């Protein structure tokens, strides 16, 4: 049985960072609009960009949580599509990876 505690620590740190970033984005999006109409237009564009970032962060959080769940279930390092092993180098680079490189390329 492989010791995944280093990966779990890395994932938990990544999760904490992502959740902090998500909270920061939520604070920025929650700021009241500027009463100046020209400034409101600029803020709306900024908010659109922030909303896109928030959506990306939300997806990353879900991916990291699923990886932590796979560690708990004993499935970490196994491709969720083909059932093959995910290369250790891939997991070092992307500890949240759920697909082996071959399946990730096919999804592409």
NORHUQUI-V672896 format. One record per run of one state. SS is the DSSP state (A for helix, B for strand, O for the rest). FROM is the first residue (numbers start at 1). LEN is the number of residues. If there is no record, write none. Layout:
# NORHUQUI-V672896
ss={SS & SS}
from={FROM & FROM}
len={LEN & LEN}
This chain:
# NORHUQUI-V672896
ss={O & A & O & A & O & B & O & B & O & A & O & A & O}
from={1 & 5 & 30 & 37 & 74 & 78 & 79 & 85 & 86 & 88 & 94 & 101 & 108}
len={4 & 25 & 7 & 37 & 4 & 1 & 6 & 1 & 2 & 6 & 7 & 7 & 1}
